[in-house]
Amino acid sequence: MNNSNILKTFLFFSAIIFFSAYSASDVQAASCDPTYVNSDGEVSDSGITAKCTVTPDTVYFPVYKIGLCKVVPTFENYQTACNVFYEKSTDVLVEVSKSSNLELKTGVNLENATYKAAIILLGNSISLKHSQTFEGKRTGMQLISGSYEKTSGAADTGTVCVTQNISGNADFTTAGLESFLTCYEIDDPALPSTGIFEETSGAYSTEGDVCSVNSSTGLVDAPTVLTVTASNNDTVKFCGMENDTTLEKYSGTSTNATRQLAIQEFDTNVVTTKDTKSIDIGFKVTDMLMLEERTVNGTTYTNAFIEGVSLTFTVK
């Protein structure tokens, strides 16, 4: 039996799917607040050294597909094995903040069933806007008269850093660019407005490892750094995709991936019945931004990178 009255709405507050962009040798970062944040809301230098995490002001996710699955799918069959109830030929940039919500569509026909898994197909990049204050002097960069120049706060009065309108990743391939933040003294009138930083494919890079289908289990084997057990015991695997149907290929450390397919196996199944009125779908943005520093030619620069992606399905 089908339920044609289910409303599907993005409500951005909680998490089931979780992806962490850190290598197997790294330790998952802790939240900056409260350990590394003072009473004025400023992050300490020790917090940056510890790579603590903060909540970005706004995040932009490029979404292609979302679906629920009665069986655990693979990258080969997810489009037929799952009920893909949200689908676009070009990605739709979904703006997410702690208070935002977006109605996808209403009156969707979804079979009443027990669902063992979910999928979401995302674009290969994530964008964000964020402003962060720090206790001490922090250094960023800004494009001035065609070249990148250092911008800094002060050790005694503190620093505010904001994201710039720029794209990049941890490889820093743009000549002269060492930080995606620009930083000034707190209350400096010259501080520019917050821009949108687009973190490109580096967030999902494995430098060569790709997903495969296990011949014994029939399930996906994903690279270690893209396989995560969430706090609720759901298993999440990310696979880079060249397009909707084709797995990514690497040439050296470069991939042709344009999308990322997240396959979530539920620890507790999602069940829909004739009484189901809605399914809420949420992205988690809390503590998904990791603060980092890098030293180049004697100068230590502050940066911020995406640390995780989260999604939830709640049946009502």
C-alpha positions in Angstrom: 0.0 0.0 0.0 1.2 3.5 -0.8 1.0 6.6 1.2 0.4 9.6 -1.1 -0.1 12.2 1.7 3.4 12.3 3.1 5.0 15.7 3.2 8.7 15.9 2.9 10.4 18.9 4.5 14.1 19.8 5.2 14.4 20.5 9.0 18.0 21.2 9.9 18.6 20.1 13.4 19.8 16.5 13.9 22.0 13.8 12.5 22.1 10.2 11.3 24.4 10.1 8.3 27.9 11.2 9.3 31.0 11.6 7.2 34.3 12.8 8.7 37.0 14.2 6.5 40.0 13.1 8.4 42.6 10.4 7.7 42.9 7.1 9.5 45.8 8.4 11.5 44.1 11.6 12.7 42.1 12.0 15.9 38.6 13.3 15.5 38.4 16.9 16.8 36.4 18.0 19.8 34.0 21.0 19.9 35.7 24.3 20.6 32.9 25.2 23.0 33.3 25.1 26.0 36.9 23.9 26.4 38.5 26.4 24.1 36.0 29.3 24.1 36.1 32.1 26.7 33.2 34.1 28.2 33.4 36.5 25.3 32.9 33.7 22.8 36.5 33.9 21.5 38.5 30.7 20.6 41.9 30.3 22.2 45.1 29.6 20.4 45.2 26.2 22.1 41.9 25.4 20.4 43.4 26.1 17.0 46.3 23.8 17.8 43.9 21.1 18.9 41.9 21.6 15.6 38.7 22.1 17.5 35.4 22.5 15.7 32.7 25.2 15.5 29.3 25.6 13.9 29.4 27.6 10.6 26.9 30.4 10.2 25.5 29.0 6.9 26.3 25.9 4.8 25.4 25.3 1.2 24.9 21.6 0.0 24.5 20.7 -3.7 21.8 18.0 -3.6 20.9 15.7 -6.5 18.9 12.8 -5.0 17.5 11.6 -1.7 15.9 8.2 -1.2 14.8 5.5 1.2 15.6 1.8 0.5 14.0 -1.5 1.5 17.4 -3.2 1.0 20.9 -1.9 1.5 21.9 -0.7 -2.0 25.2 -0.3 -3.8 26.4 2.4 -6.2 25.4 0.1 -9.0 21.7 -0.4 -8.2 20.7 2.4 -5.8 18.5 4.1 -8.4 16.3 1.0 -8.8 16.7 -0.5 -5.3 15.6 2.7 -3.5 12.5 5.0 -3.6 14.2 8.2 -4.8 11.7 10.7 -3.7 13.8 13.8 -4.4 15.6 14.0 -7.7 17.1 16.8 -9.9 19.1 16.6 -13.1 21.3 19.4 -11.9 22.2 19.9 -8.3 20.1 22.2 -6.2 22.1 24.3 -3.7 20.3 23.9 -0.3 21.1 26.7 2.2 21.3 25.3 5.7 21.6 27.1 9.0 20.4 26.2 12.5 17.1 27.9 12.1 16.4 27.3 8.4 13.9 25.0 6.7 12.9 24.3 3.1 9.9 22.4 1.8 10.9 20.1 -1.0 7.5 19.0 -2.3 4.2 17.7 -1.1 1.9 14.8 -2.0 4.8 12.4 -2.8 3.9 8.8 -3.2 6.0 6.7 -0.9 5.3 2.9 -0.3 4.4 2.0 3.2 7.3 -0.3 4.2 10.2 -1.1 6.4 13.3 0.8 5.1 16.7 -0.6 5.9 18.8 2.2 4.3 18.9 5.6 2.8 20.9 7.4 0.1 21.8 11.0 -0.7 23.7 12.0 -3.8 25.6 15.3 -3.4 27.7 17.4 -5.5 31.5 17.2 -5.0 31.9 20.4 -3.1 30.4 22.1 0.0 30.2 25.9 0.5 29.9 27.9 3.7 29.8 31.4 5.2 31.4 32.0 8.6 32.8 34.6 11.0 34.9 33.6 14.0 36.5 35.6 16.8 39.7 34.6 18.5 41.4 35.6 21.7 44.8 36.3 20.2 46.4 37.4 17.0 45.5 35.2 14.0 46.5 35.7 10.4 44.6 35.3 7.1 44.9 36.7 3.6 43.0 39.0 1.3 43.2 39.7 -2.4 44.4 43.3 -2.7 45.3 44.9 -6.1 45.7 41.5 -7.8 47.8 39.8 -5.2 47.3 38.0 -1.9 48.4 39.9 1.2 48.5 39.0 4.9 45.8 40.4 7.2 46.0 40.0 11.0 44.4 40.8 14.3 46.2 41.8 17.4 47.5 39.7 20.4 46.1 42.1 23.0 42.7 42.8 21.5 41.9 39.7 19.5 41.0 38.8 16.0 37.9 38.3 13.9 38.3 36.2 10.7 35.7 35.8 8.0 35.4 33.5 5.0 36.2 34.9 1.5 34.4 34.6 -1.8 36.9 31.9 -3.1 37.2 28.2 -3.9 39.9 25.8 -2.9 41.0 23.0 -0.6 43.8 21.9 1.6 46.2 21.5 -1.4 46.4 25.3 -1.8 47.0 25.3 -5.5 46.3 29.0 -6.0 49.7 30.9 -6.1 50.2 33.1 -3.1 47.1 32.0 -1.2 47.8 30.5 2.2 44.4 31.0 4.0 40.8 31.0 2.9 40.0 33.5 5.8 40.7 37.2 6.0 41.5 38.4 9.5 41.4 41.8 11.3 41.4 43.3 14.7 38.0 43.1 16.5 35.8 46.1 15.6 38.2 47.2 12.8 35.9 49.1 10.4 38.0 47.8 7.5 36.8 44.2 8.1 35.0 43.0 4.9 31.7 41.2 5.0 31.5 37.5 5.2 31.9 35.7 1.8 31.1 32.2 0.6 34.0 29.8 0.6 33.6 26.7 -1.6 35.6 23.7 -0.4 36.2 21.6 -3.5 36.9 17.9 -3.9 39.7 17.7 -1.3 37.1 17.0 1.4 36.3 13.6 -0.2 39.7 12.7 -1.6 41.2 9.3 -0.9 44.2 9.8 -3.2 43.4 6.6 -5.1 41.1 4.2 -3.2 37.5 3.7 -4.6 34.4 1.8 -3.6 33.8 -1.8 -4.7 31.1 -4.4 -4.3 32.0 -7.3 -2.0 31.4 -10.5 -3.9 30.5 -12.4 -0.6 28.2 -9.9 1.0 26.9 -8.0 -2.0 27.4 -4.8 -0.1 29.7 -1.9 -0.8 33.2 -1.8 0.5 34.3 1.8 0.8 37.7 3.4 1.6 38.4 3.4 5.3 38.4 7.2 5.6 34.9 7.3 3.9 33.4 4.6 6.1 32.0 5.8 9.4 29.9 4.3 12.2 27.7 7.2 13.5 26.9 7.7 17.2 23.6 5.9 16.8 25.4 2.9 15.2 24.3 3.5 11.7 27.0 2.7 9.1 27.6 5.2 6.4 29.8 4.7 3.3 30.7 7.4 0.7 31.4 6.6 -2.9 32.8 9.1 -5.4 30.8 9.0 -8.6 31.7 10.3 -12.1 28.0 10.8 -12.7 24.7 9.3 -11.4 25.6 5.8 -12.6 29.4 5.5 -12.9 31.9 5.1 -10.2 34.8 7.5 -10.0 38.3 6.8 -11.5 41.6 8.0 -10.2 44.6 9.1 -12.3 47.4 9.2 -9.7 45.9 11.3 -6.9 43.3 13.0 -9.1 39.7 11.8 -9.4 37.1 12.5 -12.1 34.3 12.4 -9.4 31.6 15.1 -9.7 29.3 13.6 -7.1 29.4 11.8 -3.8 26.9 9.0 -3.0 26.3 8.4 0.7 24.8 5.0 1.5 23.5 4.8 5.1 22.5 1.4 6.6 20.1 2.0 9.5 20.8 0.4 12.8 17.1 0.9 13.6 14.8 0.6 10.5 12.6 3.5 9.3 9.0 2.3 9.1 6.2 4.1 7.2 2.5 3.1 7.6 -0.9 4.4 6.5 -0.8 6.7 9.5 2.6 8.3 8.6 2.0 12.0 7.9 5.5 13.3 7.3 9.2 12.4 7.0 11.5 15.1 8.2 15.0 15.2 6.7 17.7 17.2 8.3 21.3 18.2 7.8 23.5 18.5 10.8 25.7 21.7 10.8 26.7 21.7 14.5 30.5 21.5 14.9 31.1 20.6 11.3 33.8 23.2 10.7 37.4 22.4 11.9 39.8 25.3 12.7 43.3 24.6 11.6 46.7 26.4 11.2 49.5 26.0 8.7 53.0 27.7 8.8 54.5 28.9 5.5 57.8 30.9 5.3 57.7 31.6 9.1 54.0 32.9 9.1 51.2 30.9 10.8 47.9 31.2 9.0 44.4 30.2 10.3 42.0 28.2 8.1 38.7 26.5 8.5 37.6 23.3 6.7 34.5 21.1 6.5 34.8 18.2 9.0 31.6 16.4 8.5 28.3 15.9 6.7 25.2 14.7 8.5 21.6 13.7 7.6 18.5 12.3 9.4 15.2 10.8 8.6 12.4 11.1 11.2 9.0 9.6 10.5 5.9 11.2 12.1 
